[in-house]
Amino acid sequence: MNLSFFDQFTSPCPLGIPLILIATLFPALLLPSPSNRWITNRLSTLQLWLLHLITKQLMIPLNKAGHKWALILTSLMMLLLTVNLLGLLPYTFTPTTQLSMNMALAFPPLTRHLLTGLRNQPTMSLGHLLPEGTPTPLIPALIMIETVSLLIRPLALGVRLTANLTAGHLLIQLISTATTALLPIMPTVSILTTVILLLLTILEVAVAMIQAYVFVLLLSLYLQENI
């Protein structure tokens, strides 16, 4: 019984085709396509307003040199946002509950940021490994600690996103299972757990949006350190 709770995190492969590819590419169909018309519908206007708001919030901590990353960061934000929200629908698969995918999204940008900093300003980039005013006996230990903390940034980003989404999906499944099991025995308690389930679902919608924003915001902050 306990093992069945984690079956939702395995990528289904009907006819040998992994659905994780379809689940990852499907959000691109929800984005507005370019149009030659001056007047668009309300949905396109809402999507463009959301894209403008997301881009503005992500570019606030960056200087002008970092604004060339706006397209990549905004695209990653929209991908995570749509995938996380679509994963809350019944009978769907959430690719961002897989640590491998989150690591694949976090590792290339952070590596690019690090290499950019070492190329453009090597002295300042290496200076982050040793805080100012450090006592001489602590210098080797602090350099090792800062180096390790720098290298595990992709792992921290991936684990944070995976853990938050996985915990939310497990809670929803546990409470929904309890609601179904208690319905013929204790209807009053079942109604109470249904209310809790609805509140938890609203909370998970907020968590899905916040985690996507935090993931990309941390990437932009790490980028600011190296430009």
N, C-alpha and C positions, 0 to 999 in steps of 0.2 A: 504493500500500500504506500509506503513512504517513497519507494523508488518511482512510482507513477507520477508523483508531483514534479519530478524533474524531466519527465518526458517532453514537456512543452518547450524545453530549451535545446532539444536535438533537432537538427535540420532535417525535415522530411525530404525524401528522395523518391517520389513516385515515378515509375518507369525509368529509374536511374538518373533522373534530372534533379539536381539539388535546388530546392526552392529558395535557398538563401540568395541566389543570383537574381531571381525574379523579385524577391522582396526588397532587394537593394536597389534595383533599377526602376521599380514601379513608381517611387515618388517623383521621378523626373517627369512623368506624364501629368502630374498635378500642377507643374509650373506653367506660367503663361507663355504662350508662343508669340514671337514678334508679329506685329500687325501693322499694316500701312494706314489703317484708319486712325483719325484723330480721336474719335469717340469710341471708347471700349465699354464693355459691360461692367457691372458693379463688382463682379468677382475679380476681374482683372485689375480693377482699380484698387480693391482691397489687398490683393496680393502684391501689387507694386508698392502700396503704402507700407506693407509689412516688410518688404525687402529694404525699402529706404530706411525704416526705423531700425532694423537689425544692423544694416551697414553703418548707420550713424553711431549706434551704441558701441559697435566693435572698433570703430576708428577713433573714438575719443581718447583712449590711452596711447595711441600711436602718433608719432610725428609724421611729417610729410613724406619722409623716406619709406615709411611703412604703409602708406596708402596704396602702393602698388599691389599689396597683398589683399586688397579689399575683395576682389572677385573670388579668390580661393577661400578666404575665411567665411564670406557670406554663403558661398555654395556649400561648404561643409556644415555651416549652421543650419541651412535649409534641409540638407540631407538628414542630419541627426534629428531635427525637429519632426519632420514628416515620418521617418522610420519609427521613432519612439512613440508618436501618437497613433500611427496605424497599428503598432504592435499591441495596443490596448483593446483593439476590436476582437470580438470572439472568433475563434478558429483561425487565428493569424499567427504568423511566426515573426519574432522580433530579432533581427540580425544583431542589434547592438547589445543583446544579452550574451554574445559570444566574445570572450576575452581576445581571441585571435583577431577578430575584425576590429575591435577597438584599438588594439595594439597597432594594427596595420594603418589605422587612421591617425594615430598619435606619433608613431615613430618617424615617418618621412618628414613631416613638417618640423619637428624638433631637431632632427639631424640637419636639415637645411638651415634652420635658424643658427645652430651652433657653428656650422661651417661658414655661414655668412659673417658671424661675429669674429671668428678667427681670421678670416680673410681681410675684412675691412678695418677692424680695430683689435688686433691680437693682444696688445698690452692691457686694454680695459677688460677684454673677455677673460683673460687669465687672471686679472686682478680680482674677479669675483670669487676665485678659489681661496683667497686669503683676506679676511676682513682687516680693515685698518686698525692699528693699535694692538695687534695680537702679540702676546708674550712669545719670546723666542722659543722656549721649550715646547710650546703648543703648536708651532708652525707645521711640523710634519703631520701631526694628527689631524689638524684642521684642514689641511690640503686634501688628505685622504677622505675625510668626511664630506667636504664640499664636492669632491669629484664623484663620490658615490651618489650623493644627492642629485647631482646633475645628470648622471647616467640613468637613474631610476625614474626620471620625470615621465617618460612615456609609459612605464609600467604603472605609475601612480595615476595618470590620467585614465588609462584603460581599466584599471581595477576599480576606480571610483565610479565610472559610468556603468560598468558591468554589475558591480555589487548593488548599486541603488536600484537599477531596473530589475535585477533578479529578485531582490528582496520584495519589491512591490508586487511582482507577478506571483510570487509564492504566497504572499499574504492574501491576495485576491482569490487565488485558487483554494486556499485553506478555508477562508470564510465562506466562499460559495459552496464548497463541499459540506461544511457544517450546516449551512442554511438548508440545503437539500435534504440532509439526513435528519434534521430536526423538524421538518415540516409535518410529517405524519404523526410525530410523537408529541412535540410541544409547539403548536402553531404560534403561540405568543412569543416565545423565544426566537422562533424562526423569523418572525416579522422584525424583531429587534435586530437580529443579525443582518437582515436585508438592508435596514437603514444604515447600519455600520458599513455594509458593503458599498452602498451608494456613496457614502462620505469618503470611503477609502479610494473609490474610483476617481472621484473629483480630486483627491489629494495626489493620486498617481498621474493624473493629467498635468497637474502643476509640476510634479517632480520630473516628468518627461521633458517639459519645456525648460525647466531650470537647469537640469543636467546638461542638456544640449547647449544652453547658453554658457554655463560654467566651463564646459569642455573647450569651446572655441575662445572664450575670454582668456583662459589661462594660456592657450596657444599664442594669443595676441600679446599678452604680457611677457611671455618668454621671448617673443620676437622683439619687443621693445628693448629688452636687455642687450640685444646683440646688434642693434642698428643705431 
